[in-house]
């Protein structure tokens, strides 16, 4: 079974700690990592593509979209 891809969306600076904790939890738990693979934009290396193109392509590719809302979003 292929893991479900989860797109984690939020203002990066506002939720940096929470984003890192979610990724670490999903990748660190032996059971969860079998079923889920998180995507966070800050892990994407610099490329010759526009950021919004990469973002939208990843949203389409992911199975689940999780958004964290705060004061800045």
N, C-alpha and C positions, 0 to 999 in steps of 0.2 A: 504494500500500500504506500503510495506517495504521500508525503506530508502536505497538509493544507498550508498554503502561503497566507500569512497574515500581514497586512499593511498597517503599520502603526503611524498614525497621523496626529500631529500637534505642532505647536510652535516649538521648535527645537530648544531654544534657550529657556523657555518657561518650564518645560517638562524634561529637561536633560536627565535628571536623576531618575525620574519615573520611567522614561523610555529605556534607559540602560538597565534598570531593574527588571522590566518586563522581558527584554531580550535575554538577559542572563537567566531569568527564571525559566523561560520557555526552552532555551537551549541547554540549561543545566540539569533540568529534571529528566531522569531516564525515561519516564513514560511519555511526558509531553513532547520531548524532542522527536519521538517516533511519529507523532501525528501532526506537529505544527512546525513551521519554519517562519520566523518573523522577518519582516523587511523594514528597515529604517533607512531613511535617505542619507543620513550622515555616514553610512558605511559604503556608499557608492563612490568609487574613485573618480577623480576629475576626468572628463572626457570631452570629445569634440562635439557633443550634443548639448542642446539647450536643457537647462534643469527642468523646465516644465514638460518637455518631451519625455525625459526619463521618468519623471513623476507619473505622468499619465499612462505611460506604457506599463509601469509597475502596478498601478491601480487596476488596470485591465487584467493583468496576469494573476493577481492575487484572488484568493477565494473568499477572504474575510477582510473587511475594512474596519479598523478600530480607531476611533478619533477621541483624543483627550481635549476637552475644552476648558479654557481658563480665562484669564483677563484679557489676553492678547488675541485670541482666535475669534 
